[in-house]
């Protein structure tokens, strides 16, 4: 059983409630990534100020 199938079977309600919950979970994960994870990683791997002269 895949992770997605296991998640689908764990969520309560009919299929449309499950779909709303999955969409809500995706939105929460993407918001958390954009708010905390991506800025933190950007500070760790930010390249030096590089300019390219034509």
C-alpha distance matrix in Angstrom:
0.0 3.8 6.7 8.2 6.2 6.5 10.0 10.8 10.3 12.3 15.1 18.0 20.0 20.0 18.4 21.4 21.3 17.7 18.8 21.8 19.9 17.6 20.8 22.6 20.1 20.3 24.1 24.3 22.4 24.6 27.7 27.0 26.6 29.8 31.7 31.1 29.0 30.6 34.1 33.6 32.2 35.1 37.6 36.2 36.2 38.9 41.2 44.9 47.0 47.6 49.9 50.5 54.0 54.6
3.8 0.0 3.8 5.4 5.2 6.2 8.6 9.9 10.7 12.4 14.5 17.8 19.9 19.9 17.8 20.4 20.3 16.5 17.0 19.9 18.0 15.2 18.2 20.0 17.4 17.2 21.0 21.3 19.2 21.2 24.4 23.8 23.1 26.2 28.4 27.8 25.6 27.0 30.6 30.2 28.7 31.5 34.1 32.8 32.7 35.4 37.6 41.3 43.4 43.9 46.2 46.8 50.3 50.9
6.7 3.8 0.0 3.8 5.5 5.1 6.1 8.5 9.9 10.5 12.4 16.0 18.5 19.0 17.1 19.2 18.6 14.8 15.4 17.7 15.4 12.7 15.7 17.1 14.1 14.2 18.0 17.9 15.8 18.1 21.1 20.4 20.0 23.2 25.1 24.5 22.5 24.1 27.6 27.2 26.0 28.9 31.4 30.2 30.4 33.0 35.5 39.2 41.2 42.0 44.4 45.2 48.8 49.6
8.2 5.4 3.8 0.0 3.8 5.4 5.1 6.1 8.6 9.9 10.8 14.3 16.2 16.2 13.8 15.8 15.6 11.8 12.0 14.6 12.9 9.9 12.8 14.8 12.4 12.3 16.0 16.6 15.0 16.9 20.0 19.9 19.7 22.5 24.6 24.6 22.8 24.2 27.8 27.8 26.8 29.3 32.0 31.3 31.3 33.6 36.1 39.7 41.5 42.2 44.3 45.1 48.6 49.2
6.2 5.2 5.5 3.8 0.0 3.8 5.4 5.0 6.2 8.6 10.2 13.2 14.9 14.7 12.7 15.4 15.4 11.7 12.6 15.7 14.1 11.8 15.0 17.0 15.0 15.4 19.0 19.6 18.3 20.5 23.4 23.3 23.3 26.2 28.1 28.1 26.5 27.9 31.5 31.4 30.5 33.0 35.7 34.9 35.0 37.3 39.8 43.5 45.3 45.9 48.1 48.7 52.2 52.8
6.5 6.2 5.1 5.4 3.8 0.0 3.8 5.4 5.2 6.2 8.8 12.0 14.5 15.3 14.1 16.7 15.9 12.2 13.9 16.4 14.1 12.3 15.9 17.1 14.7 15.8 19.3 19.2 18.0 20.7 23.2 22.7 23.0 26.1 27.7 27.3 25.8 27.8 31.1 30.7 30.0 32.9 35.2 34.4 34.8 37.3 40.0 43.6 45.5 46.5 48.8 49.7 53.3 54.1
10.0 8.6 6.1 5.1 5.4 3.8 0.0 3.8 5.5 5.1 6.3 10.0 12.6 13.7 12.4 14.4 13.1 9.4 11.1 13.1 10.4 8.8 12.5 13.3 10.9 12.4 15.8 15.6 14.7 17.5 19.9 19.5 20.2 23.2 24.5 24.5 23.3 25.3 28.5 28.4 28.0 30.7 33.1 32.5 33.1 35.4 38.2 41.7 43.5 44.6 46.9 47.9 51.5 52.3
10.8 9.9 8.5 6.1 5.0 5.4 3.8 0.0 3.8 5.6 5.6 8.5 10.2 10.5 8.9 11.3 10.7 7.0 8.7 11.4 9.7 8.3 11.9 13.4 12.0 13.3 16.5 17.0 16.7 19.0 21.4 21.6 22.4 25.0 26.5 26.9 25.9 27.6 30.9 31.1 30.7 33.1 35.7 35.4 35.8 37.8 40.6 44.1 45.7 46.6 48.7 49.6 53.1 53.7
10.3 10.7 9.9 8.6 6.2 5.2 5.5 3.8 0.0 3.8 5.6 7.7 9.8 10.6 10.1 13.1 12.2 9.0 11.7 14.1 12.2 11.6 15.3 16.4 14.9 16.7 19.8 19.9 19.7 22.3 24.5 24.5 25.4 28.2 29.5 29.6 28.7 30.6 33.8 33.7 33.4 36.1 38.5 38.0 38.6 40.8 43.6 47.1 48.8 49.9 52.0 53.0 56.5 57.2
12.3 12.4 10.5 9.9 8.6 6.2 5.1 5.6 3.8 0.0 3.8 6.4 9.6 11.7 11.8 14.2 12.2 9.3 12.3 13.9 11.2 11.2 15.0 15.2 13.4 15.8 18.7 18.1 18.1 21.2 22.9 22.5 23.8 26.7 27.6 27.6 26.9 29.2 32.1 31.9 31.9 34.7 36.8 36.4 37.3 39.6 42.6 46.0 47.8 49.1 51.4 52.6 56.2 57.1
15.1 14.5 12.4 10.8 10.2 8.8 6.3 5.6 5.6 3.8 0.0 3.8 6.9 9.1 9.3 11.0 8.6 6.0 9.3 10.4 7.8 8.6 12.2 12.2 11.2 13.9 16.3 16.0 16.7 19.5 21.0 21.1 22.7 25.2 26.1 26.5 26.2 28.3 31.2 31.3 31.6 34.1 36.3 36.3 37.2 39.1 42.2 45.5 47.0 48.4 50.5 51.8 55.3 56.1
18.0 17.8 16.0 14.3 13.2 12.0 10.0 8.5 7.7 6.4 3.8 0.0 3.8 7.0 8.8 10.3 7.5 6.6 10.4 11.0 9.1 11.1 14.1 13.9 13.7 16.6 18.5 18.3 19.5 22.3 23.4 23.7 25.7 27.9 28.5 29.2 29.3 31.4 34.0 34.3 34.8 37.2 39.4 39.5 40.5 42.3 45.4 48.8 50.1 51.6 53.6 54.9 58.4 59.2
20.0 19.9 18.5 16.2 14.9 14.5 12.6 10.2 9.8 9.6 6.9 3.8 0.0 3.8 6.6 7.9 5.6 6.3 9.7 10.4 9.8 12.0 14.5 14.7 15.4 18.0 19.6 19.9 21.5 23.8 24.9 25.7 27.6 29.6 30.3 31.4 31.5 33.4 36.1 36.7 37.1 39.3 41.6 42.0 42.8 44.4 47.4 50.8 51.9 53.2 55.1 56.3 59.6 60.2
20.0 19.9 19.0 16.2 14.7 15.3 13.7 10.5 10.6 11.7 9.1 7.0 3.8 0.0 3.8 5.6 5.5 6.4 8.8 10.3 10.9 12.4 14.5 15.6 16.6 18.5 20.2 21.3 22.7 24.6 25.9 27.2 28.8 30.5 31.6 32.9 32.9 34.4 37.2 38.1 38.3 40.3 42.9 43.2 43.8 45.2 48.1 51.5 52.5 53.6 55.3 56.3 59.5 59.9
18.4 17.8 17.1 13.8 12.7 14.1 12.4 8.9 10.1 11.8 9.3 8.8 6.6 3.8 0.0 3.8 5.5 5.0 6.1 8.7 9.8 10.3 12.2 14.1 15.1 16.3 18.3 19.8 20.9 22.4 24.1 25.6 26.8 28.4 30.0 31.3 31.1 32.2 35.2 36.2 36.2 38.0 40.8 41.2 41.4 42.8 45.6 49.0 50.0 50.9 52.5 53.3 56.5 56.7
21.4 20.4 19.2 15.8 15.4 16.7 14.4 11.3 13.1 14.2 11.0 10.3 7.9 5.6 3.8 0.0 3.8 5.4 5.0 6.3 8.6 9.8 10.5 12.3 14.2 15.3 16.5 18.4 20.0 21.1 22.5 24.3 25.7 27.0 28.4 30.1 30.2 31.2 34.0 35.3 35.5 37.1 39.8 40.5 40.8 41.9 44.7 48.0 48.7 49.7 51.1 52.0 55.1 55.3
21.3 20.3 18.6 15.6 15.4 15.9 13.1 10.7 12.2 12.2 8.6 7.5 5.6 5.5 5.5 3.8 0.0 3.8 5.4 5.1 6.2 8.6 9.9 10.5 12.3 14.2 15.3 16.5 18.4 20.0 21.0 22.5 24.3 25.7 26.7 28.3 28.6 30.0 32.6 33.7 34.2 36.0 38.5 39.2 39.8 41.0 44.0 47.2 48.1 49.3 50.9 52.1 55.3 55.7
17.7 16.5 14.8 11.8 11.7 12.2 9.4 7.0 9.0 9.3 6.0 6.6 6.3 6.4 5.0 5.4 3.8 0.0 3.8 5.4 5.0 6.1 8.6 9.7 10.4 12.2 14.2 15.2 16.4 18.3 19.8 21.0 22.4 24.3 25.5 26.7 26.6 28.1 30.9 31.8 32.0 33.9 36.5 36.9 37.4 38.9 41.8 45.2 46.2 47.4 49.2 50.2 53.5 54.1
18.8 17.0 15.4 12.0 12.6 13.9 11.1 8.7 11.7 12.3 9.3 10.4 9.7 8.8 6.1 5.0 5.4 3.8 0.0 3.8 5.4 5.1 6.2 8.5 9.8 10.5 12.3 14.2 15.3 16.5 18.3 20.0 21.1 22.5 24.1 25.7 25.5 26.5 29.4 30.7 30.7 32.3 35.1 35.7 35.9 37.1 39.9 43.3 44.1 45.1 46.7 47.6 50.8 51.1
21.8 19.9 17.7 14.6 15.7 16.4 13.1 11.4 14.1 13.9 10.4 11.0 10.4 10.3 8.7 6.3 5.1 5.4 3.8 0.0 3.8 5.5 5.1 6.1 8.6 9.9 10.5 12.3 14.3 15.4 16.4 18.3 20.0 21.0 22.2 24.1 24.5 25.5 28.1 29.5 29.9 31.4 34.1 35.0 35.4 36.4 39.3 42.5 43.2 44.5 46.0 47.1 50.3 50.8
19.9 18.0 15.4 12.9 14.1 14.1 10.4 9.7 12.2 11.2 7.8 9.1 9.8 10.9 9.8 8.6 6.2 5.0 5.4 3.8 0.0 3.8 5.4 5.0 6.1 8.6 9.8 10.4 12.2 14.2 15.2 16.4 18.3 19.9 20.8 22.2 22.5 24.0 26.6 27.6 28.1 30.0 32.4 33.1 33.8 35.1 38.1 41.4 42.3 43.8 45.5 46.9 50.2 50.9
17.6 15.2 12.7 9.9 11.8 12.3 8.8 8.3 11.6 11.2 8.6 11.1 12.0 12.4 10.3 9.8 8.6 6.1 5.1 5.5 3.8 0.0 3.8 5.4 5.0 6.2 8.6 9.8 10.5 12.3 14.1 15.3 16.5 18.3 19.8 21.0 20.7 22.0 25.0 25.9 26.0 27.9 30.5 31.0 31.4 32.8 35.7 39.1 40.1 41.3 43.1 44.3 47.6 48.3
20.8 18.2 15.7 12.8 15.0 15.9 12.5 11.9 15.3 15.0 12.2 14.1 14.5 14.5 12.2 10.5 9.9 8.6 6.2 5.1 5.4 3.8 0.0 3.8 5.4 5.1 6.2 8.6 9.9 10.6 12.2 14.2 15.3 16.4 18.1 19.9 19.9 20.7 23.5 25.0 25.1 26.6 29.4 30.2 30.5 31.4 34.3 37.5 38.3 39.5 41.0 42.2 45.4 45.9
22.6 20.0 17.1 14.8 17.0 17.1 13.3 13.4 16.4 15.2 12.2 13.9 14.7 15.6 14.1 12.3 10.5 9.7 8.5 6.1 5.0 5.4 3.8 0.0 3.8 5.4 5.1 6.2 8.7 9.9 10.5 12.3 14.2 15.4 16.3 18.1 18.7 19.9 22.3 23.6 24.3 25.9 28.3 29.3 30.0 31.0 34.1 37.2 37.9 39.4 41.1 42.6 45.8 46.7
20.1 17.4 14.1 12.4 15.0 14.7 10.9 12.0 14.9 13.4 11.2 13.7 15.4 16.6 15.1 14.2 12.3 10.4 9.8 8.6 6.1 5.0 5.4 3.8 0.0 3.8 5.4 5.1 6.2 8.6 9.8 10.6 12.3 14.2 15.2 16.3 16.4 18.0 20.7 21.5 22.0 24.0 26.4 27.0 27.8 29.1 32.3 35.5 36.6 38.1 40.1 41.6 45.0 46.0
20.3 17.2 14.2 12.3 15.4 15.8 12.4 13.3 16.7 15.8 13.9 16.6 18.0 18.5 16.3 15.3 14.2 12.2 10.5 9.9 8.6 6.2 5.1 5.4 3.8 0.0 3.8 5.5 5.2 6.1 8.5 9.9 10.6 12.2 14.1 15.4 15.0 16.0 18.9 20.2 20.2 21.9 24.6 25.3 25.6 26.8 29.7 33.0 34.0 35.3 37.2 38.4 41.8 42.6
24.1 21.0 18.0 16.0 19.0 19.3 15.8 16.5 19.8 18.7 16.3 18.5 19.6 20.2 18.3 16.5 15.3 14.2 12.3 10.5 9.8 8.6 6.2 5.1 5.4 3.8 0.0 3.8 5.5 5.2 6.0 8.6 9.9 10.5 12.0 14.1 14.5 15.2 17.6 19.4 19.9 21.1 23.7 24.9 25.4 26.1 29.2 32.2 32.9 34.4 36.1 37.5 40.8 41.7
24.3 21.3 17.9 16.6 19.6 19.2 15.6 17.0 19.9 18.1 16.0 18.3 19.9 21.3 19.8 18.4 16.5 15.2 14.2 12.3 10.4 9.8 8.6 6.2 5.1 5.5 3.8 0.0 3.8 5.5 5.1 6.1 8.6 10.0 10.4 11.9 12.7 14.3 16.4 17.6 18.6 20.2 22.4 23.5 24.6 25.5 28.8 31.8 32.7 34.5 36.5 38.2 41.6 42.8
22.4 19.2 15.8 15.0 18.3 18.0 14.7 16.7 19.7 18.1 16.7 19.5 21.5 22.7 20.9 20.0 18.4 16.4 15.3 14.3 12.2 10.5 9.9 8.7 6.2 5.2 5.5 3.8 0.0 3.8 5.5 5.1 6.2 8.7 9.9 10.6 10.3 11.9 14.6 15.4 15.9 17.9 20.2 20.9 21.7 23.0 26.3 29.4 30.6 32.3 34.5 36.1 39.6 40.9
24.6 21.2 18.1 16.9 20.5 20.7 17.5 19.0 22.3 21.2 19.5 22.3 23.8 24.6 22.4 21.1 20.0 18.3 16.5 15.4 14.2 12.3 10.6 9.9 8.6 6.1 5.2 5.5 3.8 0.0 3.8 5.4 5.1 6.1 8.5 10.1 9.8 10.2 13.0 14.6 14.8 16.1 18.8 19.9 20.2 21.1 24.1 27.3 28.1 29.6 31.6 33.1 36.5 37.6
27.7 24.4 21.1 20.0 23.4 23.2 19.9 21.4 24.5 22.9 21.0 23.4 24.9 25.9 24.1 22.5 21.0 19.8 18.3 16.4 15.2 14.1 12.2 10.5 9.8 8.5 6.0 5.1 5.5 3.8 0.0 3.8 5.4 5.2 5.9 8.4 9.6 10.2 12.0 13.9 15.0 16.0 18.2 19.9 20.7 21.1 24.4 27.2 27.9 29.8 31.6 33.5 36.8 38.1
27.0 23.8 20.4 19.9 23.3 22.7 19.5 21.6 24.5 22.5 21.1 23.7 25.7 27.2 25.6 24.3 22.5 21.0 20.0 18.3 16.4 15.3 14.2 12.3 10.6 9.9 8.6 6.1 5.1 5.4 3.8 0.0 3.8 5.5 5.1 5.8 6.9 8.9 10.6 11.5 13.0 14.6 16.4 17.7 19.0 19.9 23.4 26.2 27.3 29.4 31.7 33.8 37.2 38.8
26.6 23.1 20.0 19.7 23.3 23.0 20.2 22.4 25.4 23.8 22.7 25.7 27.6 28.8 26.8 25.7 24.3 22.4 21.1 20.0 18.3 16.5 15.3 14.2 12.3 10.6 9.9 8.6 6.2 5.1 5.4 3.8 0.0 3.8 5.5 5.7 4.7 5.8 8.6 9.6 10.1 11.8 14.1 15.1 16.0 17.0 20.3 23.4 24.6 26.4 28.7 30.7 34.2 35.7
29.8 26.2 23.2 22.5 26.2 26.1 23.2 25.0 28.2 26.7 25.2 27.9 29.6 30.5 28.4 27.0 25.7 24.3 22.5 21.0 19.9 18.3 16.4 15.4 14.2 12.2 10.5 10.0 8.7 6.1 5.2 5.5 3.8 0.0 3.8 6.0 6.4 5.5 7.3 9.8 10.6 11.0 13.5 15.3 15.9 16.0 19.3 22.1 22.8 24.6 26.6 28.6 32.0 33.4
31.7 28.4 25.1 24.6 28.1 27.7 24.5 26.5 29.5 27.6 26.1 28.5 30.3 31.6 30.0 28.4 26.7 25.5 24.1 22.2 20.8 19.8 18.1 16.3 15.2 14.1 12.0 10.4 9.9 8.5 5.9 5.1 5.5 3.8 0.0 3.8 6.4 6.9 7.0 9.0 11.2 11.7 13.2 15.4 16.8 16.8 20.3 22.7 23.4 25.7 27.9 30.2 33.5 35.3
31.1 27.8 24.5 24.6 28.1 27.3 24.5 26.9 29.6 27.6 26.5 29.2 31.4 32.9 31.3 30.1 28.3 26.7 25.7 24.1 22.2 21.0 19.9 18.1 16.3 15.4 14.1 11.9 10.6 10.1 8.4 5.8 5.7 6.0 3.8 0.0 3.8 6.0 5.8 6.2 8.8 10.3 11.2 12.8 14.8 15.4 19.1 21.6 22.8 25.3 27.8 30.3 33.8 35.8
29.0 25.6 22.5 22.8 26.5 25.8 23.3 25.9 28.7 26.9 26.2 29.3 31.5 32.9 31.1 30.2 28.6 26.6 25.5 24.5 22.5 20.7 19.9 18.7 16.4 15.0 14.5 12.7 10.3 9.8 9.6 6.9 4.7 6.4 6.4 3.8 0.0 3.8 5.7 5.2 6.2 8.5 10.1 10.8 12.4 13.7 17.3 20.2 21.8 24.0 26.7 28.9 32.5 34.5
30.6 27.0 24.1 24.2 27.9 27.8 25.3 27.6 30.6 29.2 28.3 31.4 33.4 34.4 32.2 31.2 30.0 28.1 26.5 25.5 24.0 22.0 20.7 19.9 18.0 16.0 15.2 14.3 11.9 10.2 10.2 8.9 5.8 5.5 6.9 6.0 3.8 0.0 3.8 5.4 5.1 6.0 8.7 9.9 10.5 11.2 14.6 17.6 18.9 20.8 23.3 25.4 29.0 30.8
34.1 30.6 27.6 27.8 31.5 31.1 28.5 30.9 33.8 32.1 31.2 34.0 36.1 37.2 35.2 34.0 32.6 30.9 29.4 28.1 26.6 25.0 23.5 22.3 20.7 18.9 17.6 16.4 14.6 13.0 12.0 10.6 8.6 7.3 7.0 5.8 5.7 3.8 0.0 3.8 5.5 5.0 6.4 8.9 10.1 9.9 13.6 15.9 17.0 19.5 22.0 24.6 28.0 30.2
33.6 30.2 27.2 27.8 31.4 30.7 28.4 31.1 33.7 31.9 31.3 34.3 36.7 38.1 36.2 35.3 33.7 31.8 30.7 29.5 27.6 25.9 25.0 23.6 21.5 20.2 19.4 17.6 15.4 14.6 13.9 11.5 9.6 9.8 9.0 6.2 5.2 5.4 3.8 0.0 3.8 5.4 5.3 6.6 9.0 10.0 13.7 16.1 17.9 20.5 23.4 26.1 29.6 32.0
32.2 28.7 26.0 26.8 30.5 30.0 28.0 30.7 33.4 31.9 31.6 34.8 37.1 38.3 36.2 35.5 34.2 32.0 30.7 29.9 28.1 26.0 25.1 24.3 22.0 20.2 19.9 18.6 15.9 14.8 15.0 13.0 10.1 10.6 11.2 8.8 6.2 5.1 5.5 3.8 0.0 3.8 5.4 5.1 6.3 8.1 11.6 14.6 16.7 18.8 21.8 24.1 27.8 30.0
35.1 31.5 28.9 29.3 33.0 32.9 30.7 33.1 36.1 34.7 34.1 37.2 39.3 40.3 38.0 37.1 36.0 33.9 32.3 31.4 30.0 27.9 26.6 25.9 24.0 21.9 21.1 20.2 17.9 16.1 16.0 14.6 11.8 11.0 11.7 10.3 8.5 6.0 5.0 5.4 3.8 0.0 3.8 5.4 5.4 5.3 8.9 11.7 13.4 15.5 18.4 20.8 24.4 26.7
37.6 34.1 31.4 32.0 35.7 35.2 33.1 35.7 38.5 36.8 36.3 39.4 41.6 42.9 40.8 39.8 38.5 36.5 35.1 34.1 32.4 30.5 29.4 28.3 26.4 24.6 23.7 22.4 20.2 18.8 18.2 16.4 14.1 13.5 13.2 11.2 10.1 8.7 6.4 5.3 5.4 3.8 0.0 3.8 5.7 5.4 9.1 10.9 12.9 15.6 18.8 21.7 25.1 27.8
36.2 32.8 30.2 31.3 34.9 34.4 32.5 35.4 38.0 36.4 36.3 39.5 42.0 43.2 41.2 40.5 39.2 36.9 35.7 35.0 33.1 31.0 30.2 29.3 27.0 25.3 24.9 23.5 20.9 19.9 19.9 17.7 15.1 15.3 15.4 12.8 10.8 9.9 8.9 6.6 5.1 5.4 3.8 0.0 3.8 5.9 9.0 11.3 14.1 16.4 19.8 22.4 26.0 28.7
36.2 32.7 30.4 31.3 35.0 34.8 33.1 35.8 38.6 37.3 37.2 40.5 42.8 43.8 41.4 40.8 39.8 37.4 35.9 35.4 33.8 31.4 30.5 30.0 27.8 25.6 25.4 24.6 21.7 20.2 20.7 19.0 16.0 15.9 16.8 14.8 12.4 10.5 10.1 9.0 6.3 5.4 5.7 3.8 0.0 3.8 6.2 9.3 12.2 13.8 17.2 19.4 23.1 25.6
38.9 35.4 33.0 33.6 37.3 37.3 35.4 37.8 40.8 39.6 39.1 42.3 44.4 45.2 42.8 41.9 41.0 38.9 37.1 36.4 35.1 32.8 31.4 31.0 29.1 26.8 26.1 25.5 23.0 21.1 21.1 19.9 17.0 16.0 16.8 15.4 13.7 11.2 9.9 10.0 8.1 5.3 5.4 5.9 3.8 0.0 3.8 6.5 8.8 10.8 14.1 16.7 20.2 22.9
41.2 37.6 35.5 36.1 39.8 40.0 38.2 40.6 43.6 42.6 42.2 45.4 47.4 48.1 45.6 44.7 44.0 41.8 39.9 39.3 38.1 35.7 34.3 34.1 32.3 29.7 29.2 28.8 26.3 24.1 24.4 23.4 20.3 19.3 20.3 19.1 17.3 14.6 13.6 13.7 11.6 8.9 9.1 9.0 6.2 3.8 0.0 3.8 6.4 7.6 11.1 13.5 17.0 19.8
44.9 41.3 39.2 39.7 43.5 43.6 41.7 44.1 47.1 46.0 45.5 48.8 50.8 51.5 49.0 48.0 47.2 45.2 43.3 42.5 41.4 39.1 37.5 37.2 35.5 33.0 32.2 31.8 29.4 27.3 27.2 26.2 23.4 22.1 22.7 21.6 20.2 17.6 15.9 16.1 14.6 11.7 10.9 11.3 9.3 6.5 3.8 0.0 3.8 5.7 9.4 12.3 15.5 18.7
47.0 43.4 41.2 41.5 45.3 45.5 43.5 45.7 48.8 47.8 47.0 50.1 51.9 52.5 50.0 48.7 48.1 46.2 44.1 43.2 42.3 40.1 38.3 37.9 36.6 34.0 32.9 32.7 30.6 28.1 27.9 27.3 24.6 22.8 23.4 22.8 21.8 18.9 17.0 17.9 16.7 13.4 12.9 14.1 12.2 8.8 6.4 3.8 0.0 3.8 6.6 10.1 13.0 16.3
47.6 43.9 42.0 42.2 45.9 46.5 44.6 46.6 49.9 49.1 48.4 51.6 53.2 53.6 50.9 49.7 49.3 47.4 45.1 44.5 43.8 41.3 39.5 39.4 38.1 35.3 34.4 34.5 32.3 29.6 29.8 29.4 26.4 24.6 25.7 25.3 24.0 20.8 19.5 20.5 18.8 15.5 15.6 16.4 13.8 10.8 7.6 5.7 3.8 0.0 3.7 6.7 9.8 13.0
49.9 46.2 44.4 44.3 48.1 48.8 46.9 48.7 52.0 51.4 50.5 53.6 55.1 55.3 52.5 51.1 50.9 49.2 46.7 46.0 45.5 43.1 41.0 41.1 40.1 37.2 36.1 36.5 34.5 31.6 31.6 31.7 28.7 26.6 27.9 27.8 26.7 23.3 22.0 23.4 21.8 18.4 18.8 19.8 17.2 14.1 11.1 9.4 6.6 3.7 0.0 3.8 6.4 9.7
50.5 46.8 45.2 45.1 48.7 49.7 47.9 49.6 53.0 52.6 51.8 54.9 56.3 56.3 53.3 52.0 52.1 50.2 47.6 47.1 46.9 44.3 42.2 42.6 41.6 38.4 37.5 38.2 36.1 33.1 33.5 33.8 30.7 28.6 30.2 30.3 28.9 25.4 24.6 26.1 24.1 20.8 21.7 22.4 19.4 16.7 13.5 12.3 10.1 6.7 3.8 0.0 3.8 6.4
54.0 50.3 48.8 48.6 52.2 53.3 51.5 53.1 56.5 56.2 55.3 58.4 59.6 59.5 56.5 55.1 55.3 53.5 50.8 50.3 50.2 47.6 45.4 45.8 45.0 41.8 40.8 41.6 39.6 36.5 36.8 37.2 34.2 32.0 33.5 33.8 32.5 29.0 28.0 29.6 27.8 24.4 25.1 26.0 23.1 20.2 17.0 15.5 13.0 9.8 6.4 3.8 0.0 3.8
54.6 50.9 49.6 49.2 52.8 54.1 52.3 53.7 57.2 57.1 56.1 59.2 60.2 59.9 56.7 55.3 55.7 54.1 51.1 50.8 50.9 48.3 45.9 46.7 46.0 42.6 41.7 42.8 40.9 37.6 38.1 38.8 35.7 33.4 35.3 35.8 34.5 30.8 30.2 32.0 30.0 26.7 27.8 28.7 25.6 22.9 19.8 18.7 16.3 13.0 9.7 6.4 3.8 0.0
